Amino acid sequence: KAVWRDNLPNFLLLHMYYFSPCVCGCCGALRPRYKRLVDNIFPEDPEDGLVKANMEKLTFYALSAPEKLDRIGAYLSERLSRDVARHRYGYVCIAMEALDQLLMACHCQSINLFVESFLTMVRKLLEADKPNLQILGTNSFVKFANIEEDTASYHRSYDFFVSRFSEMCHSSYEDPDIRTKIRMAGIRGLQGVVRKTVNDELQANIWDPQHMDKIVPSLLFNLQQEEGIERSPSPETEKESPVELTERCFRELLGRAAYDNIKNAVKPVLMHLDNHSLWESKTFSVRCFKIIMYSIQSQHSHLVIQQLLGHLDANSKNSARVRAGIVEVISEAAVIEASGSIGPTVLEVFNTLLKQLRLSVDYELTGSYDSFANLGSKVIKVHEERQLQEAVIKTIGSFANTLPTYQRSEVMLFIIGKIPVPGMYPSLGSANTGVEGSRMIQIMLLKSLLQVTAGFQSTNILTALPTSFLDPLLSFTLMEDAEIRLLVLDILISIIDRHDNRHKFSPVRIISDISVLKLKVDKCSRQDNLFMKKHSQRLYRHIYLACKEESSVQQHFESLYTLLGLICVELANEEVVVDLIRLALALQDLALTEEALPVYNRCAIHALSAAYLNLISQLTTVPTFCQHVHEVIESRKKLVPFLLPEDVLVESSKIPEKLEKVEGEVLFVQAKIAEMLGGSGYNTERLATSYIPQITDEDRLSKRKSIGDTVSLQLEMESRNSPEKEQVKHPNLHYTCVQKNVVNVEELERERRRQVVERFQTAPFEEIAAHCGARASLLQSKLNQVFEITIRPPPSPSGSVGNGHGRTRSVPVYEMKFPDLCVY
């Protein structure tokens, strides 16, 4: 009893403190100090704002006793929740201002517990219905996101904030100004989440698909609202619009992406463009990927390109407008990516684009996205497929322009290997497209190759035009399709033109002084000489035979003139100049003798020969040669102006209905030219010899209209070398006789090929094996004959071969033993 009596006042005080808040309010001095300090920062009138003097005391107390931070935070959170529930928003703002100042001032180890209370309060504000509270909570979170914490947090989660800020980005509030403010707050909130978590390995990975699928679409949604959202007159939005803020946030997000995160960051962009059908407009999709390509690290650019190519494959059966939109984005991204690298899979990029080109051709011809047309298939618009094809070709050119010279040469070889070449490569067309599909693929791939060669400048023509590339390319110059021949000529011109001279040869005309053309002429290098020594005769032959094509038009002759002029300027030495003059004179003879050619073609060949001899005569600077060419041209102007390019190689040509016999002073005389150039050191004997091209198997193969029925060239060579075939030789048969009987020869060749194919398709295996064995035996017998020629009798010490009673044993050279000094 005595103890109870002595301590009664203390027990009463404890009872009032714990069980009677009203009484405790009257005894404020007995409350914990941190609560009194927190209560003192709130004024009686919330409009007066935070009591700064008391706030300084609270801050000093928190810094002096950091272990109290968690209690301070919990108490502030309790007061804020009560004020929110009672709609006392003035005190809510004061509480958040106090929390912000405490966060900025305190960086101790105990701040983690304080942060939890802070995030709880921010979450409470974001869950409120009032836009002002949502914006207030967002601003506090953004300030917190800019703080660099000294200690890591293992249990903190930002999933709610990602979801809530993404939801605010899609706000549909009625008032446009408030809607804009809410969306901008959501954007800033997402920016804060990214800053807080992207570099902290202990936090939840913000690059996970579950987060990126919310963040990226929210940013893109606001990025495309440039015209839909009205600008608010408030100073905040006048300073920066939602679109500008979104773009800045998006760039910051992409700039922080590492190698492993590029895919997760780009995939939601592709899905967003798919879901909202934004590929067709092209403008927004191109803008998005420009932001991406300029924001990510340059060494990661090829990853974006690969994802775009994969997305293009995934949409291969979508509409042509969608695919064209994706291709347009790829083209723009390739230009930006030029400073980096396309990556290790360069050929895969071109393979994907060529595959899309082939699929587009199939869709255009079949009218269906499936192998067989059905009632449920989509309607294919031809003009849209054509636009897609042009977009793919443009994209191939954009990619090629980003590559160094050696890689571009590889791409050229890769594309030429994809083109169906008569007798050498199979048809690429599907079973439903047939020959027309193969032809269209040829044209599309040649256009792609032309894009790759545009602007291609190689110092070594041997590497630019290797045999593996030149052989199949030249075979197209002899095809019946005029468009294909013209494309091949343009490709050759692009590769040979290394000093931008091609446009100086157009239009074709007679120029009295070629110095006005300002041609850039360099001395022919050793590599150029080697190239012409190896391939010049083939080039001349294809140019000659291309002039004989009846379907040639003005563009063909202009391209042939440009090609001849570039060869003369870029690759000519003394021997090449002689051959080019012989070729020009041979073209004149061709126009005189080939009466079966149309009148326009014969006049065009005459005009081409005259213009080229005028050019090459001034380049050789031999006065007598120039004088002869000038005299012939002047005679033509007076007598036969339709044999000059000014009257023929124009849109409205002036040619007679029938070409009379051309002779006399209007023709260039080979004997005179040889005599004139001989005095200047040129090879007179070679100049006096007429140029006559030889007809080869390649020419006959290239003349085929269909490449789907052609047999492999190997089968033809096998049949030609077969011991069963009777070989008939005509060594004295003149070239003109071959021309007259070319139809019969082609019929015989066609029949022989049919028999070879029929034999290999129907003959039993044993017969085919025996046939191959016979060819092997024939080869072995030829080899034995070669070895017999090398056999010599062994040297005798006495110098005699023998007494005549017997022949000495023959020893092959490869078995003889030579002294060491004789062996190198």
C-alpha positions in Angstrom: 0.0 0.0 0.0 2.8 2.4 0.8 4.4 1.8 -2.7 1.0 2.3 -4.4 0.5 5.5 -2.4 3.9 6.9 -3.1 3.8 6.2 -6.9 0.1 7.0 -7.6 0.8 10.3 -9.5 3.1 8.4 -11.9 0.5 5.7 -12.5 -2.2 8.2 -13.2 0.0 10.0 -15.7 0.8 6.7 -17.5 -2.9 5.9 -17.6 -3.8 9.3 -19.1 -1.0 9.0 -21.7 -1.9 5.6 -23.0 -5.7 5.6 -22.7 -6.8 9.3 -22.8 -5.6 11.2 -25.9 -7.6 14.2 -25.0 -6.0 14.5 -21.7 -2.6 13.8 -23.3 -3.1 16.7 -25.7 -3.3 18.9 -22.6 0.0 17.5 -21.5 2.0 17.9 -24.7 5.2 18.2 -22.8 5.0 14.6 -21.9 4.9 13.4 -25.6 8.0 12.1 -27.4 10.2 14.8 -28.7 10.0 13.8 -32.4 6.2 14.0 -32.3 6.3 17.4 -30.8 8.8 18.5 -33.4 6.6 17.1 -36.2 3.5 18.7 -34.8 5.2 22.1 -34.5 5.9 22.3 -38.3 2.1 22.4 -39.0 0.6 25.9 -38.6 -2.9 26.6 -37.4 -3.9 27.9 -40.8 -2.6 25.5 -43.6 -2.5 28.5 -46.0 0.4 29.9 -44.0 2.5 27.0 -45.2 5.3 25.1 -43.5 6.8 26.7 -40.3 10.4 27.0 -41.5 11.9 27.6 -38.1 10.4 24.5 -36.6 11.3 22.6 -39.8 14.9 23.4 -39.3 14.7 22.1 -35.7 13.1 18.8 -36.9 15.8 18.5 -39.6 18.6 19.1 -37.0 17.0 16.5 -34.7 16.8 14.0 -37.5 20.5 14.5 -38.3 21.5 14.3 -34.7 19.4 11.2 -34.0 19.2 9.2 -37.2 17.7 6.3 -35.4 14.5 8.3 -35.0 14.0 8.8 -38.7 11.8 5.8 -39.1 9.5 7.0 -36.3 9.4 10.5 -37.8 8.4 9.0 -41.1 5.8 6.7 -39.6 4.2 9.6 -37.7 4.2 11.9 -40.7 2.6 9.1 -42.7 0.0 8.6 -40.0 -0.9 12.4 -40.0 -0.9 12.5 -43.8 -3.3 9.5 -44.1 -5.6 11.2 -41.5 -5.5 14.5 -43.4 -6.3 12.9 -46.7 -9.2 11.1 -45.2 -10.5 14.4 -43.7 -9.8 16.2 -47.0 -7.5 18.7 -45.3 -5.3 19.0 -48.4 -3.4 22.0 -47.1 -1.8 19.9 -44.3 -1.2 17.1 -46.9 1.0 19.5 -48.9 2.8 20.6 -45.8 3.5 17.0 -44.8 4.9 16.1 -48.2 7.1 19.2 -48.2 8.5 18.2 -44.9 9.2 14.7 -46.1 11.0 16.1 -49.2 13.2 18.2 -47.1 14.1 15.4 -44.7 14.9 13.2 -47.7 17.2 15.8 -49.2 19.0 16.3 -45.9 19.4 12.8 -44.5 21.7 10.2 -46.1 22.3 7.8 -43.2 22.0 4.1 -43.0 18.6 4.3 -41.4 17.1 6.2 -44.3 15.8 2.9 -45.8 13.1 2.6 -43.1 12.2 6.3 -43.6 11.9 5.7 -47.3 9.4 2.9 -46.8 7.2 5.4 -44.9 7.7 8.0 -47.6 6.8 5.6 -50.4 3.7 4.6 -48.5 2.6 8.2 -48.4 3.4 8.7 -52.1 1.3 5.6 -52.9 -1.5 7.0 -50.8 -1.5 10.2 -52.8 -1.3 8.4 -56.2 -4.3 6.3 -55.2 -6.4 9.4 -54.5 -9.0 10.6 -57.0 -7.9 14.2 -56.9 -5.6 15.1 -59.7 -3.7 17.6 -57.5 -2.8 14.9 -55.1 -1.6 12.6 -57.8 0.6 15.4 -59.2 1.8 16.2 -55.7 2.8 12.6 -55.0 4.5 12.3 -58.4 6.6 15.4 -57.8 7.7 14.1 -54.4 8.6 10.7 -56.0 10.7 12.5 -58.8 12.6 14.4 -56.1 13.3 11.1 -54.3 14.4 9.4 -57.5 17.1 12.0 -58.0 18.7 11.2 -54.6 21.6 8.8 -54.6 21.3 6.5 -51.6 24.4 5.4 -49.7 23.0 2.0 -48.9 21.2 -0.6 -51.0 17.6 -1.8 -50.4 16.9 -5.5 -50.9 13.2 -5.5 -50.4 11.9 -2.3 -52.0 9.5 -2.8 -54.9 8.4 -0.3 -57.6 5.9 -2.5 -59.4 3.0 -0.3 -58.2 4.6 2.9 -59.3 5.3 1.5 -62.8 1.6 0.5 -63.2 0.2 3.7 -61.7 2.5 6.1 -63.6 1.7 4.2 -66.8 -2.0 4.5 -66.1 -1.6 8.3 -65.5 0.1 8.5 -69.0 -3.2 7.3 -70.5 -5.4 9.6 -68.5 -8.7 10.6 -70.1 -9.7 13.4 -67.7 -12.3 15.6 -69.1 -10.5 19.0 -68.7 -7.8 19.1 -71.3 -5.4 21.2 -69.2 -5.7 18.8 -66.2 -5.4 15.8 -68.5 -2.2 17.2 -69.9 -0.8 17.8 -66.4 -1.7 14.3 -65.3 -0.1 12.7 -68.3 3.1 14.8 -67.9 3.2 13.8 -64.2 3.0 10.1 -65.3 5.8 10.6 -67.8 8.0 12.2 -65.1 7.1 9.4 -62.7 8.2 6.7 -65.2 11.4 8.7 -65.8 12.0 8.7 -62.0 11.4 4.9 -61.7 13.9 4.3 -64.5 16.5 6.5 -62.9 16.0 4.9 -59.5 16.2 1.3 -60.7 18.2 1.1 -63.9 21.6 1.2 -62.3 20.8 -0.7 -59.1 21.4 -4.4 -59.5 19.6 -5.1 -56.2 16.4 -3.6 -57.4 13.8 -5.4 -59.6 15.0 -5.4 -63.2 13.2 -2.6 -64.9 14.1 -4.1 -68.3 11.9 -7.2 -67.7 9.1 -7.6 -70.3 6.5 -7.1 -67.6 7.8 -3.6 -67.0 8.8 -2.6 -70.5 5.4 -3.7 -71.8 3.9 -0.9 -69.6 6.6 1.8 -69.8 7.3 1.9 -73.6 3.6 1.9 -74.9 2.8 4.6 -72.4 5.6 6.8 -73.8 4.7 6.0 -77.4 1.1 6.9 -76.7 2.0 10.3 -75.6 4.6 10.7 -78.3 1.9 10.3 -81.0 -0.4 12.8 -79.3 1.4 15.9 -80.7 -1.7 17.1 -82.6 -4.3 15.7 -80.3 -3.3 17.4 -77.0 -3.8 21.1 -76.7 -1.1 23.2 -75.1 -1.9 24.6 -71.7 -1.2 28.2 -71.1 0.4 27.5 -67.7 4.2 28.4 -67.5 5.1 24.7 -66.9 3.6 23.4 -70.1 4.8 26.4 -72.1 8.3 25.5 -71.0 8.0 21.9 -72.3 5.2 20.1 -74.1 4.1 16.6 -73.3 5.6 15.3 -76.6 9.0 17.0 -75.9 9.0 15.6 -72.3 8.1 12.1 -73.6 10.8 12.2 -76.3 13.4 13.2 -73.7 12.3 10.4 -71.3 12.3 7.9 -74.1 15.8 8.9 -75.2 17.0 8.6 -71.6 15.5 5.2 -71.3 17.1 3.9 -74.5 20.4 5.5 -73.7 20.7 3.5 -70.5 20.0 0.2 -72.3 22.8 -2.3 -72.3 23.4 -5.0 -74.9 21.1 -7.6 -73.3 18.3 -5.1 -72.8 17.9 -3.8 -76.4 15.5 -6.6 -77.4 13.2 -6.0 -74.4 13.2 -2.3 -75.1 12.5 -2.5 -78.9 9.9 -5.3 -78.9 7.2 -3.3 -77.2 7.7 -0.6 -79.9 7.1 -3.2 -82.6 4.0 -4.5 -80.8 2.6 -1.0 -80.3 3.0 -0.1 -84.0 1.3 -3.4 -84.9 -1.6 -3.0 -82.5 -2.4 0.6 -83.6 -1.7 0.0 -87.3 1.0 2.7 -87.4 3.2 1.0 -90.0 1.1 2.2 -92.9 1.4 5.9 -92.1 5.2 5.4 -92.0 5.7 8.9 -90.4 5.4 7.9 -86.8 7.1 4.6 -87.1 10.1 6.2 -88.8 10.2 8.9 -86.1 10.2 6.3 -83.3 13.1 4.3 -84.8 15.1 7.5 -85.5 14.8 8.2 -81.8 15.9 4.7 -81.0 18.8 4.7 -83.4 20.1 8.0 -82.3 19.7 7.2 -78.5 21.2 3.7 -78.1 24.9 3.1 -78.1 26.2 2.9 -81.7 27.7 -0.6 -81.2 24.2 -1.9 -80.5 22.6 -0.5 -83.6 22.8 -3.8 -85.5 20.6 -5.5 -82.9 17.8 -3.1 -83.7 18.2 -3.8 -87.4 18.1 -7.5 -86.8 14.9 -7.2 -84.8 13.3 -5.2 -87.6 14.3 -7.8 -90.1 12.8 -10.5 -87.9 9.6 -8.6 -87.5 9.5 -8.2 -91.3 9.7 -12.0 -91.7 7.0 -12.5 -89.1 4.7 -10.2 -91.2 5.6 -11.7 -94.5 1.9 -12.6 -95.1 0.6 -9.2 -93.9 -0.6 -6.5 -96.3 1.9 -4.9 -98.7 1.4 -1.5 -97.0 2.4 -2.9 -93.6 5.5 -4.6 -95.1 6.4 -1.5 -97.0 6.2 0.5 -93.8 8.6 -1.8 -92.0 11.0 -1.8 -95.0 10.9 2.0 -95.0 11.8 2.1 -91.3 14.7 -0.4 -92.0 15.9 1.9 -94.8 15.9 5.0 -92.6 17.6 3.1 -89.7 20.3 1.8 -92.0 21.3 5.4 -92.9 21.6 6.3 -89.3 23.5 3.1 -88.5 26.2 3.9 -91.0 28.5 5.1 -88.3 28.3 1.8 -86.6 28.3 -1.7 -88.0 25.6 -3.9 -89.4 27.2 -6.7 -87.4 28.6 -10.1 -88.2 25.6 -11.2 -90.3 25.8 -8.8 -93.2 24.7 -11.4 -95.8 21.8 -12.4 -93.6 20.4 -8.9 -93.8 20.5 -9.0 -97.6 19.2 -12.5 -97.7 16.1 -11.4 -95.7 15.5 -8.5 -98.0 15.9 -10.6 -101.1 13.5 -13.2 -99.7 10.9 -10.5 -99.2 11.4 -9.4 -102.8 10.9 -12.9 -104.0 7.7 -13.3 -101.9 6.3 -10.1 -103.1 6.8 -11.2 -106.7 5.0 -14.5 -105.9 2.1 -12.7 -104.3 1.8 -10.3 -107.2 1.6 -13.1 -109.8 -0.5 -15.6 -107.8 -2.8 -13.1 -106.2 -2.7 -14.9 -102.9 -0.6 -15.0 -99.7 -0.9 -18.8 -99.7 0.5 -21.4 -102.0 -3.0 -21.9 -103.5 -5.6 -19.2 -103.8 -8.7 -19.7 -101.7 -11.8 -17.9 -101.0 -10.6 -16.7 -97.6 -7.4 -15.2 -98.8 -6.8 -11.4 -98.7 -7.1 -9.3 -101.8 -3.7 -8.4 -103.1 -3.3 -5.0 -104.8 -0.6 -5.1 -107.5 0.3 -1.5 -107.2 1.0 -1.9 -103.4 3.2 -4.9 -104.1 5.1 -2.8 -106.7 5.6 -0.1 -104.1 6.9 -2.7 -101.7 9.3 -4.0 -104.2 10.7 -0.5 -104.9 11.0 0.1 -101.1 13.0 -3.2 -100.7 15.3 -2.2 -103.5 15.8 1.2 -102.0 16.6 -0.4 -98.6 19.1 -2.7 -100.2 20.9 0.3 -101.6 20.8 2.1 -98.2 22.4 -0.9 -96.5 25.0 -1.2 -99.2 26.0 2.5 -98.8 26.9 1.8 -95.2 29.3 -0.9 -96.0 33.1 -0.7 -96.8 34.2 -1.6 -100.3 35.3 -5.2 -99.5 31.9 -6.0 -97.9 30.0 -4.4 -100.8 31.9 -6.6 -103.2 30.8 -9.6 -101.1 27.2 -8.4 -101.3 27.4 -8.0 -105.1 28.6 -11.6 -105.4 25.9 -12.8 -103.1 23.1 -11.1 -105.1 24.4 -12.2 -108.4 24.4 -15.7 -107.0 20.7 -15.4 -106.3 19.8 -14.4 -109.8 18.7 -17.2 -112.1 21.2 -17.2 -114.9 20.5 -19.2 -118.1 22.2 -22.5 -118.0 24.1 -21.8 -114.8 21.6 -21.3 -111.9 18.1 -22.7 -111.4 14.9 -20.7 -111.5 13.9 -18.9 -108.3 10.3 -18.6 -109.2 7.8 -20.8 -107.4 5.8 -23.5 -109.2 2.8 -21.2 -109.4 4.7 -18.2 -111.0 6.6 -20.1 -113.7 8.8 -18.3 -116.3 7.2 -14.9 -115.7 8.1 -15.2 -112.0 11.7 -16.0 -112.9 11.9 -13.0 -115.2 10.4 -10.6 -112.6 12.9 -11.9 -110.0 15.7 -11.4 -112.4 14.6 -7.8 -113.0 14.1 -7.1 -109.2 17.5 -8.6 -108.3 19.3 -6.8 -111.0 17.7 -3.5 -109.8 18.9 -4.4 -106.3 22.4 -5.0 -107.7 22.2 -1.7 -109.5 21.4 0.0 -106.1 24.4 -1.7 -104.5 26.8 -0.6 -107.3 25.6 3.0 -107.2 28.5 5.1 -106.0 30.7 2.1 -105.8 34.3 3.2 -106.4 37.1 0.6 -106.2 40.7 1.4 -106.8 41.3 -2.1 -108.0 39.0 -3.1 -110.9 40.2 -6.7 -110.6 38.5 -7.0 -107.2 35.5 -5.0 -108.3 34.8 -7.3 -111.3 36.1 -10.7 -110.5 35.4 -13.6 -112.9 32.8 -15.1 -110.6 30.8 -11.9 -110.9 31.6 -10.8 -114.4 30.7 -14.2 -116.1 27.1 -14.4 -115.0 26.6 -10.7 -115.4 27.7 -10.6 -119.0 25.5 -13.5 -119.8 22.5 -11.3 -119.3 23.6 -8.9 -122.0 22.6 -11.4 -124.6 19.1 -12.2 -123.3 16.1 -11.3 -125.4 14.5 -9.2 -122.6 15.4 -5.6 -123.3 14.9 -4.4 -119.7 17.3 -7.0 -118.4 20.0 -6.0 -120.9 19.6 -2.3 -120.0 20.0 -3.0 -116.3 23.2 -5.0 -116.9 24.6 -2.2 -118.9 23.8 0.3 -116.1 25.5 -2.0 -113.6 28.7 -2.3 -115.7 28.7 1.5 -116.1 28.3 2.1 -112.3 31.3 -0.2 -111.5 33.6 1.0 -114.2 32.9 4.7 -113.6 35.3 5.6 -110.8 35.6 9.4 -111.5 31.9 10.4 -112.0 32.3 10.7 -115.8 29.1 8.8 -116.8 26.8 11.8 -117.0 29.2 13.6 -119.2 28.5 11.1 -122.0 24.8 11.8 -122.0 23.2 12.7 -124.3 25.0 11.2 -127.2 26.2 13.9 -129.6 29.1 14.9 -131.9 31.4 17.3 -130.0 34.0 19.2 -131.9 36.1 19.8 -128.7 35.7 17.3 -125.9 37.6 19.5 -123.5 34.2 21.1 -122.7 33.2 17.8 -121.1 36.0 18.1 -118.5 36.6 14.4 -118.3 38.7 13.1 -115.4 41.3 10.9 -116.9 44.0 9.1 -114.9 46.8 7.0 -116.0 45.9 3.3 -116.4 47.1 1.3 -113.4 48.8 -2.1 -113.5 45.6 -3.7 -112.1 43.6 -2.0 -114.9 45.9 -3.4 -117.5 45.7 -6.9 -116.1 41.9 -6.7 -116.1 41.7 -5.6 -119.7 44.2 -8.2 -120.7 42.1 -10.9 -119.1 38.5 -9.7 -119.9 38.7 -7.1 -122.7 37.8 -9.5 -125.5 34.7 -10.8 -123.7 33.6 -7.2 -123.0 34.0 -6.3 -126.7 32.2 -9.4 -127.9 29.2 -8.7 -125.6 29.0 -5.1 -126.7 29.1 -6.1 -130.3 26.4 -8.8 -129.9 24.3 -6.4 -127.8 24.1 -4.0 -130.7 22.7 -6.8 -132.9 19.6 -7.2 -130.6 16.5 -6.2 -132.5 14.6 -5.1 -129.4 17.2 -2.5 -128.5 15.9 1.1 -128.2 17.4 4.5 -127.6 18.3 3.9 -124.0 20.3 0.8 -125.0 22.5 2.6 -127.5 23.0 5.5 -125.1 24.2 3.1 -122.4 26.4 1.3 -124.9 28.0 4.6 -125.9 28.5 5.5 -122.2 30.1 2.1 -121.5 32.5 2.4 -124.4 33.4 5.9 -123.4 34.1 4.9 -119.8 36.3 2.0 -121.0 38.3 4.4 -123.1 38.6 6.9 -120.2 39.1 4.6 -117.3 40.8 1.5 -118.6 42.5 2.4 -121.9 46.1 1.8 -122.8 47.6 1.8 -126.3 46.5 -1.8 -127.0 43.0 -1.2 -125.7 42.6 2.0 -127.8 43.5 -0.1 -131.0 40.9 -2.7 -130.1 38.2 -0.1 -129.4 38.8 1.5 -132.8 38.5 -1.9 -134.4 35.3 -2.5 -132.5 33.8 0.8 -133.6 34.6 0.0 -137.2 33.2 -3.5 -136.8 29.9 -1.9 -135.6 29.9 0.1 -138.8 30.3 -3.1 -140.8 27.5 -4.7 -138.8 25.1 -1.9 -139.7 26.0 -2.3 -143.4 25.7 -6.1 -143.6 22.9 -6.9 -141.2 20.0 -6.0 -143.4 17.6 -8.0 -141.3 17.9 -5.5 -138.5 15.2 -2.7 -138.2 16.1 0.6 -139.9 16.2 2.4 -136.6 18.7 -0.1 -135.2 21.0 0.2 -138.2 20.9 4.0 -138.1 21.5 4.0 -134.4 24.6 1.7 -134.8 26.0 4.0 -137.4 25.4 7.0 -135.1 27.0 5.2 -132.2 30.0 4.3 -134.2 30.4 7.9 -135.5 30.0 9.5 -132.0 32.5 7.0 -130.5 35.2 7.4 -133.2 34.8 11.2 -132.8 35.4 10.8 -129.0 38.4 8.4 -129.3 40.0 10.3 -132.1 40.3 13.4 -129.9 41.5 11.4 -126.9 44.3 9.9 -129.0 45.3 13.4 -130.3 46.4 12.1 -133.7 45.7 15.1 -136.1 45.3 13.0 -139.2 42.9 10.6 -137.5 40.9 13.5 -136.1 40.8 15.1 -139.6 39.5 11.9 -141.2 36.7 11.5 -138.6 35.8 15.2 -139.0 35.5 14.9 -142.8 33.3 11.8 -142.6 31.0 13.5 -140.0 30.7 16.6 -142.1 29.8 14.5 -145.2 27.1 12.8 -143.1 25.6 16.1 -142.0 25.2 17.1 -145.7 24.2 13.7 -147.2 22.9 11.3 -144.5 22.1 13.2 -141.3 20.1 10.3 -140.1 23.4 8.4 -139.5 24.4 10.9 -136.7 23.2 10.8 -133.1 21.5 14.2 -133.2 18.9 12.8 -135.6 18.7 9.2 -134.3 19.3 9.0 -130.6 16.6 11.5 -129.7 13.0 11.1 -128.6 11.6 12.0 -132.0 14.1 10.4 -134.4 14.3 11.4 -138.1 15.0 8.3 -140.0 13.9 7.1 -143.5 11.4 4.3 -144.0 14.0 2.3 -145.8 17.8 2.6 -145.6 19.5 2.7 -149.0 23.0 1.4 -149.5 25.5 3.5 -147.6 28.9 3.9 -149.2 31.6 6.4 -150.2 32.7 9.4 -148.2 30.1 8.9 -145.4 31.9 5.8 -144.1 35.0 5.5 -142.0 37.8 3.6 -143.8 39.7 1.2 -141.8 42.8 1.1 -144.1 43.1 4.9 -143.8 42.8 4.9 -140.0 45.4 2.1 -139.7 47.8 4.1 -141.9 47.2 7.3 -139.9 47.7 5.7 -136.5 50.6 3.6 -137.7 52.6 6.8 -138.1 52.1 7.6 -134.4 53.4 4.3 -133.1 50.2 2.2 -133.0 50.1 -1.4 -134.1 49.4 -1.1 -137.8 49.0 -4.9 -138.3 46.4 -5.2 -135.6 44.5 -2.1 -136.8 44.3 -3.4 -140.3 42.6 -6.7 -139.0 38.8 -6.6 -138.9 37.2 -7.4 -135.6 35.1 -10.6 -135.8 33.6 -11.9 -132.5 33.3 -15.6 -132.0 30.0 -17.3 -131.2 30.3 -19.5 -128.1 28.0 -21.8 -126.1 27.3 -19.0 -123.7 25.6 -17.0 -126.5 23.3 -19.8 -127.5 22.4 -20.5 -123.8 21.6 -16.9 -123.2 19.2 -16.7 -126.1 16.8 -19.0 -124.4 13.5 -17.4 -123.4 12.8 -19.8 -120.6 15.2 -20.7 -117.9 13.0 -23.1 -116.1 13.5 -25.9 -118.8 17.2 -25.4 -119.2 19.5 -28.3 -118.5 22.6 -27.8 -116.4 25.7 -26.7 -118.3 27.4 -29.7 -116.9 25.1 -32.0 -118.8 25.8 -30.2 -122.0 29.6 -30.5 -121.5 29.2 -34.2 -120.7 27.3 -34.8 -123.9 29.7 -32.7 -125.9 32.7 -34.7 -124.5 30.9 -38.0 -124.8 32.8 -40.7 -126.8 29.5 -41.7 -128.4 29.1 -38.4 -130.1 30.3 -38.0 -133.7 32.3 -34.8 -133.9 32.3 -33.1 -137.3 34.8 -30.3 -137.9 34.6 -27.6 -140.4 37.8 -25.6 -140.2 37.2 -23.6 -143.3 33.6 -22.6 -142.5 33.3 -18.8 -142.8 31.6 -16.8 -140.0 28.9 -15.6 -142.4 27.9 -19.1 -143.1 27.4 -19.8 -139.4 25.2 -16.7 -139.3 23.0 -18.0 -142.2 22.6 -21.5 -140.6 22.2 -20.4 -137.0 18.6 -21.5 -136.9 19.5 -25.1 -138.0 22.3 -25.2 -135.5 20.0 -24.1 -132.7 17.5 -26.8 -133.6 20.2 -29.4 -133.6 21.5 -28.2 -130.3 18.0 -28.3 -128.9 17.4 -31.8 -130.1 20.7 -33.0 -128.7 20.0 -31.5 -125.3 16.6 -33.2 -125.3 18.2 -36.5 -126.0 20.8 -36.0 -123.2 18.1 -35.1 -120.7 15.9 -38.0 -121.7 18.8 -40.4 -121.4 19.7 -39.2 -117.9 16.0 -39.3 -116.8 15.1 -42.8 -118.2 18.3 -44.8 -118.5 19.0 -47.3 -115.7 21.7 -46.6 -113.2 24.1 -49.3 -114.6 24.0 -47.6 -118.0 24.8 -44.2 -116.6 27.6 -45.6 -114.5 29.1 -47.4 -117.5 28.9 -44.1 -119.5 30.7 -42.2 -116.7 33.3 -45.1 -116.5 33.9 -44.8 -120.3 34.6 -41.1 -119.8 37.0 -41.8 -117.0 38.8 -44.4 -119.2 39.1 -41.8 -121.9 40.6 -39.3 -119.5 43.1 -41.9 -118.2 44.2 -42.8 -121.8 44.8 -39.1 -122.5 46.8 -38.8 -119.3 48.9 -41.8 -120.3 49.6 -40.2 -123.7 50.9 -37.1 -121.9 53.1 -39.2 -119.6 54.5 -41.1 -122.6 55.6 -37.9 -124.2 57.7 -37.0 -121.1 59.5 -40.4 -121.2 63.1 -40.1 -122.4 65.9 -42.7 -122.5 68.3 -42.5 -119.5 71.7 -40.8 -120.0 74.5 -43.3 -120.8 78.0 -42.7 -119.4 79.6 -43.7 -122.7 77.4 -41.4 -124.6 76.0 -44.3 -126.7 72.5 -45.7 -126.6 73.6 -49.3 -127.3 75.0 -51.8 -129.9 71.7 -52.0 -131.8 71.0 -55.4 -130.4 68.3 -54.2 -128.0 66.6 -51.0 -126.9 67.5 -49.5 -123.5 64.8 -49.3 -120.8 62.9 -46.1 -120.8 62.8 -44.2 -117.5 60.1 -41.5 -116.9 61.3 -38.1 -116.0 59.7 -38.1 -112.6 61.7 -41.3 -111.7 65.1 -40.0 -112.8 67.6 -39.0 -110.2 69.4 -35.7 -110.8 72.4 -34.4 -108.9 71.7 -32.0 -106.1 73.3 -29.1 -108.0 70.9 -29.5 -110.8 67.8 -29.3 -108.7 66.3 -25.9 -107.8 
